[in-house]
Amino acid sequence: MDKFDQLIIEALSKDARQPVAAIAEQVNLSRSAVSERIKKLEQNGTIKGYQVLLRESEKGHVAALIEIQYFGAKCEEAVIPVITRFPEVKQCFAVSGDTDLIIYVRAENMQKIMQLYEALNEIEGVTKIKTHVVMNEWINRLGG
């Protein structure tokens, strides 16, 4: 991936619906060259797809970050099978420091998040659960 591909991705990230001609003008390439590069980026999996992102007020969901502290050596063996059962869990990260896992949850309502919280609370070895409800999303470069 060269600088032109990076510029094309940056342009698409800002507005994936803009015409190829507009992108071509931004990156100083011909329309056909930009179209060909986009096609290659899609075929090689660099660009996995396009999606609609709604304003926070239109999404109709609640998002939260949940921190988990675990006492023991096999945190992933105890926690991952439980959280995998919840489709509301969108991402899970093992992190350094006092917290062992951070889970990103997006649910249709707080009741769903509470169900996950209760399931986490039943796991032997989980010593602390801290939930941060997302109030607003100002930057999202992951598209979700």
GIKAHU-V214842 format. One record per residue. RES is the residue in one small letter. PHI is phi in whole degrees, 0 to 359 (none if undefined). OMEGA is omega as a letter, one per 40 degrees, with the letter a starting at -180 (none if undefined). Layout:
BEGIN
RES,PHI,OMEGA + RES,PHI,OMEGA
END
This chain:
BEGIN
m,none,a + d,258,a + k,295,i + f,293,i + d,299,i + q,296,i + l,294,i + i,296,i + i,298,i + e,298,i + a,296,i + l,294,i + s,295,i + k,286,a + d,200,a + a,287,a + r,264,a + q,292,a + p,296,i + v,303,i + a,300,i + a,293,i + i,295,i + a,302,i + e,294,a + q,294,a + v,257,i + n,61,i + l,230,i + s,287,i + r,300,a + s,294,i + a,295,i + v,294,i + s,301,i + e,296,i + r,295,i + i,299,i + k,300,i + k,294,i + l,296,i + e,288,a + q,293,a + n,274,i + g,87,i + t,297,i + i,261,a + k,271,a + g,163,a + y,231,a + q,211,i + v,268,i + l,248,a + l,267,i + r,301,a + e,306,a + s,290,a + e,263,a + k,287,i + g,65,i + h,213,i + v,243,i + a,241,i + a,209,i + l,249,a + i,241,i + e,267,i + i,233,i + q,253,a + y,230,i + f,259,i + g,140,a + a,266,a + k,244,a + c,306,a + e,297,a + e,289,a + a,272,a + v,265,a + i,302,i + p,300,a + v,287,a + i,288,i + t,297,i + r,289,a + f,256,i + p,295,i + e,290,i + v,284,a + k,261,i + q,210,i + c,219,a + f,237,i + a,275,a + v,231,i + s,273,i + g,98,a + d,292,i + t,276,i + d,266,a + l,226,i + i,235,a + i,246,i + y,261,a + v,237,i + r,229,a + a,227,a + e,287,i + n,199,a + m,293,i + q,300,i + k,296,i + i,293,i + m,295,i + q,298,i + l,296,i + y,304,a + e,296,i + a,294,i + l,296,a + n,295,i + e,275,a + i,283,i + e,295,a + g,105,i + v,285,a + t,258,a + k,205,i + i,232,i + k,232,a + t,252,i + h,242,i + v,281,a + v,284,a + m,271,a + n,202,i + e,242,a + w,260,i + i,227,i + n,216,i + r,262,i + l,267,i + g,78,i + g,200,none
END
